[in-house]
Amino acid sequence: MGGPVWLSAIFAAMMLVVAVYCAGRLVVARRWRRPTELDTDGAHVVMGVAMAGMLVSGLRTPLPAGLWEGVFGVGAVWFGTQALRARRGPVTSPWRCLHASPHLVECVAMVYMFLLLPAAVVIRSAAGQMGAMAVSSTESRFSFLALLMAVFLLGYVIWLGDRLMPRRPPLAPAPAGPSAANALTTVPSGAPTSRSTSRSTSTSTAATAFAAAATAPAAATAPAAATAPAACHAAPLAPRYLAPRCALLCKAAMGMTMGYMLILML
């Protein structure tokens, strides 16, 4: 595949790292009972190995291209089905992909690249270090598909980067209501006051304090007695998702590398 050799080698190494890490996620998630997107991690394992072989010829597997096309065709059908189910209702299982459309595009892009690679002509220089991929005029008619998929995947990477950024908590709104209005109300310095008003106010305040003191023990024991059975029968907390930020980084690396490969095929 065309492009600088060093850049292709970096992307190939990144894909192998993603493949190994996602394979480890599958093992750890099963052992620790931590939820993860099993379909996404499994697809990343296969895609990482296949894309590394596309980028660097020395990493190419002996598997025929037809087998890869069948694997990614099945993946496209799976993620397409998940995308249709997500439109009918939210995904309830934590073990399945929440956003299947980008992975559907990735599987279609893999099938597209494997269909073109057998017809590509690899031209090597005299030193045998540089290579490029030439596509025939008939196949170049479908280059707009590669462009559309590359733009979609790069936009997907930007969206993932936005999700990786930490969110700031919203500011607390200013207090509003009768208490705030009373707190902001000021009494003029020269306003007259009466003894009857002050006596009635002090009497009502003392009565309120006495009633609150009388009802405090009952009010304190009632919630404790009500919440004790609820605490005993509380449901256990759901297990946390396995390394969500690392999963987003894998998705971003996969989308960036695939977008780069699609641009090389234009």
N, C-alpha and C positions, 0 to 999 in steps of 0.2 A: 504494500500500500504506500502511496506517495507521502510526501511531507518529510521534514528533517528526521534523520534516523534517531538522533538523541531524544527528540520529542516523542516519537513513536515508542521508544524504549521506556520512557517515563510513564506514558499512559499504559503500556503493557504491564509494567511492574505494579502500577496502581490497581489494575484490574485483577491481578493475581492476589494482591493483598485483600481486596474486597471479597474475592471468592473464598479465600481461606478464612477470613473473619466471619463471613456469613455461614460457612459450614460450621464454624465453632459456635455461632449463635444457635444453630439448630440443635447441636448436642447439649449445650448449656441450658437452653430453654426446656428441653425434655427432662434433664436431670434435676434442675432446680424448680421446675413447675412455674417458670416465669413466662408470661405470655409474650409472644412475638409474632410477626407476620410470617407464617411458615411458607406461604406461597411466594412472597416477595424474596425471602432469603434463599429459597431453593432456586428461583429464577436467577438471582444474582450469582449464585455459584456456577450455574451452567453458562450464563452470559460472560462472566469474567474469564473463564477458561477459553471460550470460543473467541472472544474479542482479543485476548492476548495473542492467540495464534494468528489472528488476522493482522495484527499490528507488527509482529515480529515472526518471521518465517521459522526461526529456530524453535519457537514455542508451539508450533502447529501440531495438533494431534493427528493420529492416523485415521481418525473417524472420517467417513465420506461426508461430502457436503449434503447429500440427500438425507442422511440421518439427522444432521443439525437442522435442516429445514423442517423435518417432521417434528422434532422436539419443540422448536419455537412456534410451529403452527399450532400444536396442542396448547402451548402457553398462551397464544393469542386467543384461542377459543375460550380458555379458562378465564382469563382476565376480561374478555369481552362479556362473558356471562356474569361475572362479578360486577362489572360496570352497569349492566342492565338491572341487576338486583338492587344495586345501590340507588338507582333512580326510583325504584318502587318504595324503598324505605331505608332507614339507616342500618348500617352494618352493626349487628349486635355481638358478634363473636370477636374477642380480642386476638384470635389466632389467624385472622384473615386480613387481607389488605383493605385499608379504609379508602384509598384512592386508587382504583384499578385502571383508570384511563391512561395515565402515563406509562404504566407497565404494558398495557395493550399496544401502545405506540412503539415501545421498545422491542417487543416481540415481532411486530410487523417490520420494523427496521432491520432486525436480524435476518428475517426471511428475505427481505429485499437485498441485503448485502451478500448473502450466500448465493442468491440467484445470479448476481452479477459477477461474483468472483471467479467462477470457472471460465467465463468468457473473457476475463481481463487478461491483458498481455503484460507480463512483468518485464520491464526494460532495465537492465543493470548496466552500470558504467564499467569502464575498463578495470577499475580497481575492485569492482564487485561489492562495493559498500552501499551505494545509493540505489534506490529502486523507485519506480513509479507505476501507477496503474492506469492504463489507457482503456477507455470504454468505447465501444463501437457506436456508430451514428444511430443505429436502431435502438440501442439501449439508452442513448442520451436523451431520447424523447421523454423518458420517465424521470429525468433529473429533477423536475419540479417537485416530485414526490419526496425525494431526498431533501430538497430545500425546505419543504413544509415540515417534515419531521424534525429536521435540525432546528428550525426556529421554535417549534413546539417544545423540544427537549431543553433548549437553552432557556426558554421562558420558565419551564418547570424548575430548572436549577435556581433561577432567581427567586422563584416562589419558595423553594426550600431554604434558601439563604435567609429570607425574611422570617421564616419560622424558627430558624436557629437563633435569631437575635433575642436577647432577654426582653421581656415585657415589663414596663414600669407600672406599678399599681396606680389606679386612678386616685386623684386627689379627693379628700373627703369634702362634701358640700358644706357650706356655711349653715349653722343652725338657724332654723326658722320656726316660729310658732309663738304661742302665748308666753312661754318662759323667756324666750329671747327678747320679746317685746317688753316684758316687764323688767328685764335686766337692763335694757337700753333706755327705759323711761327715767327721767330726772325730775326732781321736785324743785320748784323755784325756791330760792333762799328766803324770800319774804312771804311765803304762803302760810296762812294761819292754820293751826291744828287745834283739835278739841280733845278734852280729857275723856269724853265718852267714847270717842272713836278708838282711842288708844286702849282703853279698858276692855272694850268688846273684842278688839283684835287680840289682846293678850289672853283673854278668857277662851276664845275659840282656838287659839294656838295651843294652850295647855290641854284643852279637851281632846284635840287631835293627837297630841303627843301621848296622852294617857291611853287612847283607843289603839294607837299603833303599838304601844308597849304591851297591851293586853293580848293583841292578836298576833304578835311576832312569833311566839313559840309555836302556835298552831300552824302559822304559815310556813315556818321553817321546817317543821316535821312532815307536813303534807307532801311537798315536792320530793323530799327524800324517800318517803314511803312509796310514792308513786313511781319514782325512777329506779328504785332498787330492783323490782322484778324485770323492768325493761333492760337494765344493765346486765342482769343474769342471762337473759334470753337474747342479747344483741348478736347480730350475725357477724361472723368473722370478716375482717377486712379483705378486700380482693387483692391478689398479688400484684405487685408493681410491674409495669411494662419493662422489658429487658433493654436497658441502655438506649433510650429513645433518641438521644442526640447522635450517638454513633450510627444508628439506623438511618437518620437523615443524612449524615455525611456520606454513607455508602450510596444512597440514592442519588445524591448530588454528584458524586464521582462517576457513577454509572451514566447519568444523563449527560455530563460534560464530555466524557470520552466518546460516547456514541454520537453526540452532536459533531464532535471533531471528525470522526470517521465519515459521517454522512457528508460533511462539507468537502472532504477530500474526494468524494465520488462525484462531485458536480462536474 
